[in-house]
Amino acid sequence: MHLIYRHVWILLFTYLNLEIILVDDGSTDSSNKICEQYKTVDPRIQVIHQKNQGVSTARNAGLALAAGHYITFADADDLLEPSLLAECIKAIETGQTDVLYHGFKKDVWKSGKVSSSLKGIPSFEGVLSENQMKDYILAQKGNLNVNVFSYIFTRELIADLRFNPDLPYAEDAVFVMQALSKAQTYYFSANCDYHYNVRAGSAAYRWQPKLVECYRNNFMETRHFLESLELTSQEMEEIMSQKYVDGYASLVYNLCLPTCTLSLKEKYRSLQSARTEFRIDHYKRFYSLKEAGLFQKAKTFLIFRHFEIFLILFGTLYCKFASVSLYAACDAVDASSAYTAIGWVASIAATRTLAVYFFHVHFFNSIQSPFLITLLSRIAFCSHIS
């Protein structure tokens, strides 16, 4: 209820030429009444009440009702600062573009305290044509934030698009890729006045049984977008290798979560099936680790050598018994961030002993001595392969 108050109150006192559509997706508290109260005091507010059907259906209901020239989405527990809409609308109108992208602040809440960091800041600010977008994507190696809240679309661009209600995860990534495939001009803004609130228990931190299906749709739309930019086959393979390999790594992480109900045998079969579908052994030839950190290199090393079972075994135990809270987002595109809470270090000695070590990443970051890191790693865990 406080979130609704905070959300609407800011919008009412900043950019004035707007409509606010509040979708009550089967709330069980007093949210529906509060929405109606706001509607009575401001004619720009419209309210939709529906049975709980999920975020995609709620967004689609809002899309069907929207009459504005520009459309943007805000998650229920996030916050927009007063300057965001005014500055972004000015930019998109000045540039006369089909879509605008802006960065955001990631606010991670833990024990009542918040830790904030800027995310998704573009390396370029201004207008890009379709040809320039191709160069930008290549320079970014395909890394593009696909959180729908970071975009403002013209209504004409997304008039025939809808969110897929069958996707419980990464549904916004699919929608964004479909929209970008249709766009001809893009505006990138460094504005980070959108606050993305991260709390334990959100969809990103729960086991997703349909994760492979979600990624399948995401990768298909990503490929369509890249094809619209007329990338060469080599360029396409290099970018898609990052998507498939990181997506597969995210699947490994997803199977380690305590909420996963699959048996070890079922997890292994799931991985084998996904490995074949994602063509990991094909894409590993194009996958680049030049800018990867130690932990990403280690877990990728294990994946490329078919040692995912060790990640599953020890990752599951770690997620179950670790005293730290996991705040690792399992993003459909930048899935390597799923390992910001768990670091994996692996090495194979001449004695054919495989050492697998896992620690909380912040623990390692607090240690500056390479010797001490190596020493602590070697006494952590060692599993002999005969």
N, C-alpha and C positions, 0 to 999 in steps of 0.2 A: 504494500500500500504506500509506504514511504517512497518507493521507487517511482511509482506513478506520479506522485506529487513532485518529486525532484525533476523528473523527465519533462513534464508538461509545463511546469512553472518557468523553467529557463526558456523554453521555446516561445512562450507567450510574451516575453519581454525583450526579444531580439528581433530576428527577421519576421516581419509582419505579414508579408504576402504569401501565406501558406495555408494549407489545410492539414489538420492532424487527424489521422485515423488510428483509433485505439481498438485493437482486436482483443476481446475477452475470450480467450481460448479455454472455456470451461473452468474458470477460476472457482476455488472453493472457499475463498475468504470474502472480504468486502470490496474487492477490486471492482466488481461490476457496478456497485453503487457509486463508488468514487468516480469511475469513468462517466457515469450518467450525470453526476453533479458538475463535473467540468463541462460537459456538453451544454448544460443549461446556462452557464455563465459566459460561454464563448461560442459563437455560431460557427467558427472555423473547425471546431472539434466534432468529429463523427465517431460513433461507437458501433462496433459489430459484436454481437454476442453469439457464440456458437459452442457446441459441445467440444470437449477436448479432442482435438484431431492432430495436434502437432504443429510445429513451427511452419512447415511448408504450406499446409492448408490455411493457416492464419495469414501468412503473407499473401497467398493467392487471393484470399477474401479482400484484403486491403487493396491489392492491385486492381481487382475488378471494380472497386468503388472509386479509386483515385481519379481525380479530374485535373490535377496540376500538370503543368508543362514539364516539370522535373519531378523525379521520384527517387527517394532514398529510404533506406530501412534502418531501424534502430532496434537492437535487442532490448528486452524488457528490463534487464538489470544494468544496462550501460548508461552512460551520461554524455550529453553533448554540451560543450562549453558555449557561452553566448555568441562568440565570434564565428563559429564554424559555418553555419548555413549562409550567413551574409557574405563572408569572404569567398566561399566556394561558388555560390550562385553568381557573384560578380565575375569570378574567373571563367566559369563555363560560358557565360553570356558574352564576355569580351572575346574569348577564343572561338565562340560559335562551334563548340565541339559536341559530339554525340554522347560523350561520357566523361566524367571527371573522377579521378582517383586521388585520395588523400591518405596520409599516414594515420597513426593512432597511438594513444598511450595505453600500455598494458598494465593494468592495476591488479596485482596478485594479492589476494587477501588471505592472511593466515593468522589465526588467534587474535582477530580483531585489529590487526595492523596491516597496512598496505605498503607494498613495494612497487614503485612505478618505473617504467622504462619506455622509451620511445621505440616504436616498431614501424616497419613498412615505409620508411622514409625513402622516397624515390631518389635515384641518383641524378635525375634531371627534373627541372621544374619548368613547365610551359606546355605549349601545344605540339603534338606530334601527328603527322600525317600517317597514312597506312604504311607507306614505304619507310618512313622514319621509325615507325613502331617495330618494324622488322629488325632494324639495326639495334634498337633499344633492347629487344628481347634477346638477341644474340649476345649483346654485351652483358646482359644479366644472366646469361646461360639458362634462360627459361624461367628464372625465379621471379614470380609475380604473385603478390598477395591476392588471394581470391576470397577474402572475407567480404561479404556483400555489403556490410555496413561502411566499408571504405569507399564506396562508389555512389555517385549521383548520376542517374541515367535520364536521358530525355524519354518522355512517355512513348513517343513514336518508336524509339529503338526497341523497347521491351514490350510493345503492345501485344504481341502474339506469344510471349514467353511466359511460362509458369514454372514454379518450383515443383519438383517431383516429390509427391507425398510418400512414395514408397522408399525413399532414401532417408534413413534415420541419421545419417552422418554425411558431411561434405555436400549437402544438397545446394548450399550457396555457391560452392566452387563450380558445380555444373552450370548453374544459372549464370554466373559471371562469365564463364567461358563462352556460353551461347551468345551472351550480349556482346562481348568483345569481338566475336566472329562477325557480327553484323555491323559493327561500328567502322567508320571511315576516318574519324578524327578523335583524338584523345587528349585530355588535359591531365597533367600530373602536378599535384600540389604537395608541398612539404608541410601543409597544415596538419597538426597532430592534436586537434582539439576534440577528438572523439576518445572517450575513455572506455576501453574494453575491460570489463570486470571479470576476473577469473576466480572462481571459487571451487573448492573440493565438491565433487558430486555432479559436476556438469557433464554434459554428454561427451566431452573430450577426454574425460578421465574414467569412463565406464567402458566395460567390454562391449564391443560392437559386433554381434554375430553376423551382421550383413556388411562388414567392412570391405570384403573383397568385391561385392556387388557395387558398393559405393565407389570404390576406386575404379572399377571397370567403367562405370559411366563417366567418371571424372576424366580418366585417361582418354576416353573416346572423344569427349568434347575438347580436351586440350589438343589432341591431334587435329581435329577439325579447325581449331583456331590457328594453329601453326600452318596448316595447309592454306588457309585464307591469306597468310602472309607470304606464301610462295617460297618457303624455305627449301633448300636443296635436301636430298635424301640424307646426306651426311650430317647436315645441320639438324635435321629432324631426329635422327638416331641419337645424336649426342644429347639433345635436350630431353627426349623421351627416356633415355637411359637413366637420367636423374630422377624422373618421375617414377618409373617402375621400381628401381632399386630402393629408393627412399620409401616408396609405398610398401614394398615388401618388408623393409626394416620396421616400418610402423605396425605392420601386421604381427610381427614377432613380439613387439612391445605390447600390442593389444592382447595377445594370448597369455602374457605374463600377469595381467591385472588380476587382483583377487576376486573380482566379480565374474571372471571367466569360469563357466561351468563344465567345460570340456575336459575329458580325461587326457592324460599325457599322450596316449595313442591317437586320440582324435585330433589333438593339437598337431601332432607330427603329420598326420594325413592331410590336415588342412594346409599346412605349410608346403607339403609336396605338391599338392594340387595348385596352390597359388604360385609356386615357383615355376611350374610348367606354364601356367596361363600368362604370367608376367614375363616369361622368357628371360629369366635372370641370367642364365648361362650365355645367352646371346648378348644382352645389353651390358654385361660386365666388361665387355671389350671397349665400350664407348664411355664408360663411367669414369669421371674425373675425381681424383682425391687431392688435387693440388692445393686447394684452400681448406681442406678438411682438418678438423682438430684431431687430437690423439684418440679420443673415444670413438669418434665416427670412423676413423681408419680401422680401429680394432674390431668393432662390430661388423664393419663391411668385410674385413679380412675373414672373419668367421663365416659370414654368409656366402661369400664367393667360394669358400672351400667346403661348403655343405656341412658346417658345424653349427647350424642354427639350434640343434637340439640342446647344446650347452647353454645357449642364451635362454632357451625356454626353461631348462631345469633350474639354473641358478637365478635367473630373472624372476621366476615364479616364487622361489623361496625368499628372495630379497623383497619383492613387493608385498609378500605376506607377513614377513617378520620385521621388516625395517621400521625403526621408530620415527623416521622422517616422513613427512607428507610428500606425496608425489605431485608436482605441479609441472608435468611435461605434456605439452599440447601435442595431440596426434593429428596434425594438419594433413589434409589430403595431398598437398603439394610439397610443403617443406616438412616432410615426415621425420627428417633427422632431428628436429627439435624434440621429438619424443624421448630422446636420450639425454636431455639436459638434467634430469634428476638421477639417472643411472649411467655411470661411465663404465665402459668395458675395455679392458686392456688384455691383449692376448699375445703370446709369443710361443714359438716352437723351438725347443733346444735340440742339439744334435743327438740327444739321448731319446728322441721321439716322445718327450714328455710335453704334454699340452698344458700350459698354465693359463687359467682363466681367472681374472681378478675383476671384481666389481666393487665400486665405491661410490658414495655420494659425490657428485662432481664438485660441490662447493668445498668438500673436505680436501680434495686434491688441489683446488685453486688456492687454498690457504697455505700450501706447502711450496716453497720456492726452490728447495734443494733437489736437483735431479737424483742425487745419490739416495736421499731419504725416500723419495717417491719409489725408486726401484727396490729399495730394501723393504718398505712396507708392502709393496706389491707381492714380493716373493714369499712373504710369510702369510699372505692372505688366504690363498687357496691353490691347491695343485692337484690336478687329476691326471693319473698316469694312463696313457694309451698303450696297450701292449701290442 
